[in-house]
Amino acid sequence: MDASAIVLFQADLRLADNKALFFACKNSAPIIPVFIYSPEDEGAWAPGAASRWWLHHSLSSLKSSLAAAGANLVIRRGPFAESVNRILAESGARSVYCNQRFEPAARRLESEVEASLAKLGVDFHRYNSSLLFHPELVRTSDDQPYKVFTPYYNRVTRLKSEQPLPRNKRLNPASVSLDSLTVSDLDLLPRIAWDEGLMSVWTPGEAGAQKQLRKFLSEGLALYAAGRDRPDKELVSRMSPYLHFGEISAQTIWQEVVRISETTGGGESGSEKYLRELVWREFAYHLLYHFPDTAEQPLRQNFEHFPWRRDAGGLKAWQLGMTGYPIVDAGMRELWKTGWMHNRVRMIVASFLVKDLLIDWREGARWFWDTLVDADLANNTLGWQWTAGCGADAAPFFRVFNPVLQGEKFDPDGNYVRKWLPELAKLPATMIHKPWEMPADVLGRYGVTLGRDYPEPIVDHSFARQRALLALAEIKGDQPGKGRLKKV
């Protein structure tokens, strides 16, 4: 057995700008690439159905890329720490390299591995290869974590980000032969074929990430500032699932956008707006790292007593895209079909669930977790707590989106609704976001009967808004940014 190095792939399923892989190779050790699937170690946040679909195809892509570079990916099932120890015993490896994850369960697992390896005298090397900056590096002047985005953004943009590392084109694999599962053995794909829509939209893997980035930079970035809130236009990057699975690094995207910004003059350009979105992602991880309970509990303590309603029928209608509000339903059907939803529409559908229906934000977070291909614990948590008004730098709860006005503003021609709600496709743009206001006989001329072809609204928005404000009045002592959660 040679003194080889295990490279643990986690949320970094790429060869380019992969610090763990790069430095393992730089240290001249023969490498053993390993992926350990251990959903049981993730607790309540094991990968959802859409994430498992993506993971299957991403692992297949990684395995092919490693093979082309001369190495084989060893795939095992967890538990995570036990599997690492088993591979060490089988291989005789004397060092382990990995890129850090920042979710609470992942941090715990890495700590267990670190302690176990220390007892064995095995070197453990960890790197930040998923964020621009480690959450511990960005602190306030009094050495505290940030809870408000703007000062966090101002601080981060004064820091210098690293240049991406080059891709390892040829690898030096260890000579030891280890048993490995196939990707299919992990049983990640759905047993009932509901994934046709995902297949038609996405290309998981490192090559897919690079292709999508080139498309956005050439076709969307210049128009991003003006068009990023328009779900009827393809102007956003759609890089979120690739970032979540680590098929491309934040550093790579940052440097490419900066390069373009420098040639176009910056200012209020698409480049500046998009870089701000990357920092928002960093802020999400910053909060989850320092306040790990926020995936389950509101950061603002008073929201623990918020009078959420139990409404199984309303929740189901929301999940199925059958609320009777076209912009909401279009978003939810896009999500079910493609595993993704435009960010503006995510805010609209989240506001509807939390404020029009008064359903606990955690119900929405769980549904997104199961159905989004970019289901990311940090971003999912921040997004839902922001909408519910119970997190750091959150939108105030009394800001209740009007789904009709939101639809008219951001889908003015109704094309987004027509795409995802074909039953309303013939309606004029002036009425497509409020079909219940049309006389029944006029609506019938467009082939629509409410209650048969498309549902009546399940709640009156004006009533729901007042109900939400009354519910807010029941909780006292709202102190922005303050909560009882433990800081770590």
C-alpha positions in Angstrom: 0.0 0.0 0.0 1.3 3.5 -0.9 0.9 6.6 1.3 -2.0 7.9 -0.7 -4.4 10.7 0.0 -8.2 10.4 0.2 -10.0 13.4 -1.5 -13.5 13.6 -0.1 -15.9 15.1 -2.6 -19.0 16.6 -0.9 -20.7 19.7 -2.3 -17.8 20.3 -4.7 -18.5 18.0 -7.6 -15.9 19.5 -10.0 -12.3 19.4 -11.0 -11.7 23.1 -11.6 -10.9 25.4 -8.7 -11.3 22.5 -6.2 -8.9 23.3 -3.4 -8.9 19.9 -1.8 -8.2 18.2 -5.1 -5.6 20.8 -6.1 -3.6 20.7 -2.9 -3.7 16.9 -2.6 -2.2 16.7 -6.1 0.2 19.4 -5.4 1.6 17.5 -2.4 2.4 14.7 -4.9 0.4 12.0 -3.1 -1.4 9.4 -5.1 -5.1 10.2 -4.7 -8.2 8.3 -4.0 -11.3 10.3 -4.9 -14.2 9.4 -2.7 -17.9 10.3 -2.4 -19.9 9.1 0.6 -23.7 9.2 0.5 -25.0 9.5 4.0 -28.5 11.1 4.1 -29.1 9.6 7.5 -26.3 11.9 8.8 -28.2 15.0 7.5 -31.1 14.6 9.9 -34.2 16.5 8.9 -32.4 18.1 5.9 -31.5 15.0 4.0 -31.6 15.7 0.2 -35.1 16.0 -1.2 -36.4 14.3 -4.3 -35.3 17.0 -6.8 -31.8 17.3 -5.2 -31.4 13.5 -5.4 -32.2 13.6 -9.1 -29.6 16.3 -9.6 -27.0 14.5 -7.5 -27.4 11.3 -9.5 -26.5 13.1 -12.7 -23.9 15.3 -11.1 -22.1 12.3 -9.7 -22.2 10.6 -13.1 -20.6 13.6 -14.6 -17.9 13.8 -11.9 -17.2 10.1 -12.3 -16.7 10.6 -16.1 -14.5 13.6 -15.6 -12.3 11.8 -13.0 -12.0 8.8 -15.4 -10.9 11.1 -18.2 -8.2 12.5 -15.9 -7.0 9.0 -15.0 -8.7 8.4 -11.6 -11.7 6.4 -10.4 -14.4 7.7 -8.1 -15.0 5.4 -5.1 -18.6 5.6 -4.0 -19.8 4.4 -0.6 -22.8 4.6 1.6 -22.5 6.2 5.1 -22.5 6.6 8.0 -19.9 9.3 7.0 -17.2 9.0 9.6 -17.3 5.2 9.7 -17.0 5.1 5.9 -13.9 7.3 6.0 -12.3 5.1 8.6 -13.1 2.0 6.6 -11.5 3.4 3.5 -8.5 4.4 5.4 -8.1 0.9 6.7 -8.6 -0.6 3.3 -6.2 1.8 1.5 -3.5 2.6 4.0 -4.0 6.3 3.1 -2.1 8.7 5.4 -4.0 11.9 4.7 -7.5 13.1 4.0 -8.4 16.3 2.0 -11.8 17.9 1.8 -13.6 21.1 1.1 -15.7 22.4 4.0 -19.4 22.5 4.2 -21.1 25.0 6.4 -24.4 23.4 7.2 -24.8 22.4 10.9 -25.0 18.7 10.3 -22.0 18.8 7.9 -19.9 20.7 10.3 -20.7 18.1 13.0 -19.7 15.3 10.7 -16.4 17.0 9.7 -15.6 17.5 13.4 -16.2 13.8 14.0 -13.9 12.9 11.2 -11.2 15.3 12.4 -11.3 13.8 15.9 -11.2 10.3 14.5 -8.3 11.0 12.2 -6.3 12.7 15.0 -6.5 9.5 17.0 -5.2 7.5 14.0 -2.4 10.0 13.3 -3.8 10.8 9.9 -3.4 14.3 8.5 -6.7 16.1 7.8 -6.7 19.1 5.4 -9.8 21.2 5.1 -10.4 24.2 2.7 -13.1 26.7 2.0 -13.8 26.2 -1.7 -17.5 27.0 -1.9 -17.7 30.5 -0.5 -15.8 33.7 -1.4 -14.9 34.1 2.2 -15.1 31.9 5.3 -17.9 33.0 7.6 -15.4 33.6 10.4 -13.4 36.1 8.3 -16.3 38.6 8.0 -16.9 40.3 11.3 -18.2 43.6 12.6 -15.9 46.1 14.2 -16.7 44.6 17.6 -15.9 41.1 16.3 -19.5 39.9 16.0 -21.3 38.3 13.1 -23.4 40.5 10.9 -27.2 40.5 11.0 -27.9 43.2 8.4 -27.1 42.7 4.8 -26.0 46.2 3.7 -23.1 46.6 6.2 -22.1 43.0 5.5 -22.1 43.7 1.8 -20.0 46.9 2.3 -17.5 44.9 4.3 -17.2 42.0 1.9 -16.7 44.2 -1.1 -13.7 45.7 0.6 -12.1 42.3 0.8 -10.0 40.8 -2.0 -11.4 37.5 -3.3 -9.0 34.7 -4.4 -8.3 33.8 -8.0 -9.7 30.4 -9.1 -7.2 27.5 -9.1 -6.6 25.7 -12.4 -8.2 22.5 -13.3 -6.3 19.2 -12.7 -6.1 17.7 -16.2 -4.2 14.6 -15.2 -4.4 12.9 -11.8 -2.1 10.5 -10.1 -4.4 7.8 -8.8 -3.4 5.4 -6.0 -2.6 1.9 -7.1 -4.9 0.3 -4.4 -8.1 -1.3 -5.7 -11.2 -0.5 -3.6 -14.8 -1.7 -3.8 -17.2 0.9 -5.0 -20.9 1.3 -5.6 -22.2 2.6 -8.9 -24.1 5.8 -9.0 -27.3 3.8 -9.7 -26.7 1.8 -6.6 -27.5 4.9 -4.5 -31.1 4.8 -5.8 -31.3 8.5 -6.2 -33.6 8.6 -9.2 -37.4 8.6 -8.8 -39.1 5.3 -9.2 -42.1 6.9 -10.8 -40.9 8.9 -13.8 -41.8 12.5 -12.9 -38.4 14.0 -13.9 -39.0 14.6 -17.6 -39.4 18.3 -17.1 -36.1 18.4 -15.2 -34.3 16.5 -17.9 -35.6 19.0 -20.6 -34.4 22.0 -18.7 -31.2 21.1 -16.9 -27.7 19.6 -17.6 -26.2 18.8 -14.2 -22.4 18.6 -13.9 -19.4 20.7 -14.3 -19.6 21.0 -18.1 -23.3 22.1 -17.7 -22.3 24.7 -15.2 -19.7 26.2 -17.5 -22.1 26.2 -20.4 -24.8 27.9 -18.4 -22.4 30.6 -17.2 -21.2 31.4 -20.7 -24.9 31.7 -21.8 -25.7 34.1 -19.0 -22.6 36.2 -19.5 -23.3 36.6 -23.2 -27.1 36.8 -23.2 -28.3 37.9 -19.8 -25.8 39.9 -17.8 -26.0 43.1 -19.8 -29.8 43.2 -19.2 -29.7 41.8 -15.7 -30.1 45.1 -13.8 -33.3 46.0 -15.6 -34.7 42.5 -16.3 -33.8 40.4 -13.2 -37.3 40.7 -11.8 -39.1 39.6 -15.0 -40.0 35.9 -14.8 -41.3 36.1 -18.4 -37.8 36.7 -19.7 -34.7 34.5 -19.5 -32.4 37.1 -18.0 -31.3 35.5 -14.7 -28.2 33.3 -14.4 -29.9 30.0 -13.3 -26.5 29.2 -11.7 -28.0 28.3 -8.2 -28.1 24.5 -8.5 -24.6 24.5 -10.0 -23.3 26.5 -7.1 -25.1 24.4 -4.5 -23.6 21.2 -5.8 -20.2 22.8 -6.3 -20.1 22.1 -10.0 -18.7 25.6 -10.3 -17.1 27.8 -7.6 -18.3 31.2 -6.5 -14.8 32.5 -7.1 -15.0 31.5 -10.8 -18.3 33.3 -11.3 -17.1 36.3 -9.4 -14.0 36.7 -11.4 -15.7 36.3 -14.7 -18.3 38.9 -13.9 -15.7 41.3 -12.6 -13.8 40.9 -15.8 -16.8 41.8 -17.8 -17.6 44.7 -15.4 -14.2 46.2 -15.9 -14.7 46.3 -19.7 -18.2 47.8 -19.5 -17.6 50.5 -16.8 -19.5 48.9 -13.8 -21.8 51.4 -12.1 -25.5 50.3 -12.0 -24.7 47.6 -14.6 -25.9 44.1 -14.6 -22.5 43.1 -13.3 -22.8 45.1 -10.1 -26.4 43.8 -9.5 -25.3 40.2 -10.0 -22.3 40.4 -7.8 -24.6 41.7 -5.1 -26.7 38.5 -5.4 -23.5 36.4 -5.0 -22.9 38.4 -1.7 -26.4 37.7 -0.6 -25.6 34.0 -1.0 -22.5 34.6 1.2 -24.7 36.4 3.7 -27.1 33.4 3.9 -24.2 31.1 4.8 -22.8 33.7 7.2 -26.1 33.6 9.1 -26.5 29.8 9.1 -22.9 29.4 10.3 -23.2 31.7 13.2 -26.9 30.9 14.0 -27.3 27.3 13.1 -30.7 26.9 14.8 -32.3 29.2 12.2 -33.1 26.3 9.8 -35.7 25.3 12.4 -36.4 28.3 14.6 -37.0 32.0 13.9 -34.1 34.4 14.7 -36.6 36.9 16.1 -37.7 35.4 19.4 -41.2 36.9 19.4 -42.1 35.0 16.2 -42.0 31.7 18.2 -45.5 32.8 19.4 -46.9 33.8 16.0 -50.5 32.4 15.6 -49.9 30.4 12.5 -52.9 28.6 11.0 -53.2 24.9 10.4 -54.7 24.7 6.9 -54.1 21.4 5.1 -56.4 22.3 2.2 -54.7 25.7 1.7 -51.3 24.2 1.9 -52.2 21.6 -0.7 -53.7 24.1 -3.1 -50.5 26.2 -2.8 -48.3 23.2 -3.4 -50.3 22.1 -6.5 -50.6 25.6 -8.0 -54.3 25.8 -7.5 -54.8 28.9 -5.3 -56.8 30.9 -7.9 -54.1 33.6 -8.1 -52.4 33.1 -11.5 -48.9 34.5 -10.7 -48.7 32.2 -7.6 -50.0 29.2 -9.4 -47.7 29.7 -12.4 -44.7 29.8 -10.0 -45.7 26.6 -8.2 -46.3 24.7 -11.4 -42.9 25.9 -12.8 -41.4 24.5 -9.6 -43.1 21.2 -9.9 -42.2 20.8 -13.6 -38.6 22.1 -13.6 -37.4 22.0 -10.0 -36.8 25.7 -10.1 -38.6 29.0 -9.8 -37.6 32.6 -10.7 -36.5 34.5 -7.6 -39.1 37.2 -7.8 -41.8 34.6 -8.0 -40.3 32.8 -5.1 -40.9 35.9 -3.0 -44.5 36.2 -4.3 -45.5 32.6 -3.6 -43.8 32.7 -0.2 -45.6 35.8 0.8 -48.9 34.3 -0.3 -48.3 31.2 1.9 -47.1 33.0 5.0 -49.3 36.1 4.9 -52.4 35.4 2.8 -52.8 31.9 4.2 -51.0 32.4 7.5 -49.2 29.1 7.2 -46.0 28.6 9.0 -42.9 29.5 6.9 -41.3 26.2 7.8 -44.0 24.4 5.8 -43.0 26.3 2.7 -39.3 25.8 3.4 -39.8 22.0 3.6 -41.8 22.0 0.3 -39.1 24.0 -1.4 -36.5 21.6 0.1 -38.1 18.6 -1.6 -38.9 20.2 -4.9 -36.1 22.6 -5.7 -33.0 21.3 -7.6 -31.1 24.2 -6.0 -32.4 23.3 -2.5 -29.8 24.9 -0.3 -30.2 25.1 3.5 -28.6 28.5 3.9 -30.4 30.2 1.0 -33.7 28.4 1.7 -33.6 29.5 5.4 -32.7 33.1 4.7 -35.3 33.4 2.0 -38.2 32.1 4.0 -37.3 33.9 7.2 -36.9 37.1 5.2 -40.4 36.7 3.7 -41.9 35.8 7.1 -40.2 38.8 8.7 -38.7 36.6 11.4 -35.0 36.6 10.4 -32.0 38.8 10.1 -32.5 41.9 7.9 -36.0 40.6 7.1 -38.8 42.2 5.2 -41.3 43.5 7.8 -44.2 41.2 8.2 -46.7 44.0 7.5 -45.3 44.2 4.0 -47.8 41.9 2.3 -47.4 41.3 -1.4 -50.6 41.8 -3.5 -50.4 38.9 -5.9 -52.4 40.7 -8.6 -50.3 43.8 -8.5 -47.1 41.7 -8.4 -48.3 39.8 -11.4 -49.2 43.0 -13.3 -45.9 44.6 -12.5 -43.5 41.8 -13.2 -45.4 39.8 -15.8 -47.2 42.7 -17.6 -48.0 40.9 -20.8 -49.0 37.7 -18.9 -46.6 35.5 -20.8 -45.2 33.8 -17.7 -48.7 32.9 -16.6 -49.6 31.7 -20.1 -46.6 29.4 -20.2 -47.4 27.6 -17.0 -51.2 28.0 -16.9 -52.3 27.0 -20.4 -55.9 27.0 -19.3 -55.6 30.8 -19.1 -53.5 31.3 -22.2 -56.3 33.1 -24.2 -57.1 35.7 -21.6 -56.1 39.3 -22.3 -53.1 40.7 -20.5 -55.3 43.2 -18.7 -57.3 40.5 -17.0 -55.0 37.4 -16.9 -53.8 38.1 -13.3 -57.4 38.6 -12.0 -59.8 36.4 -14.0 -62.4 36.3 -11.3 -63.1 40.0 -12.1 -64.4 39.1 -15.6 -68.1 38.4 -16.0 -68.7 34.7 -16.3 -70.1 34.9 -19.8 -67.1 37.0 -21.1 -64.7 34.6 -19.4 -66.5 31.7 -21.0 -65.7 33.1 -24.4 -62.1 32.5 -23.7 -62.8 28.9 -22.7 -62.6 29.4 -19.0 -65.1 28.6 -16.3 -63.9 29.3 -12.8 -64.3 26.3 -10.6 -64.0 23.9 -13.5 -61.1 25.0 -15.7 -59.3 27.1 -13.1 -60.1 27.6 -9.4 -61.7 30.5 -7.7 -59.3 32.3 -5.4 -59.1 30.3 -2.2 -58.9 33.5 -0.1 -59.7 37.1 -0.6 -56.5 39.1 -0.5 -57.9 42.1 1.2 -59.4 40.0 4.0 -56.1 38.0 4.2 -54.0 41.1 4.5 -56.1 42.4 7.4 -56.0 39.0 9.1 -52.2 38.9 8.8 -51.9 42.4 10.4 -54.1 41.3 13.3 -52.0 38.3 13.8 -48.9 40.4 13.8 -50.5 42.6 16.5 -50.7 39.5 18.8 -46.9 39.3 19.1 -45.0 41.9 21.0 -41.5 43.1 21.5 -40.3 42.9 18.0 -36.6 43.8 18.0 -34.9 43.6 14.6 -31.9 41.4 14.6 -32.4 40.1 18.1 -33.2 36.6 19.1 -32.6 33.9 21.6 -30.6 31.6 19.2 -27.2 30.5 20.3 -24.3 32.1 18.4 -21.4 29.8 17.6 
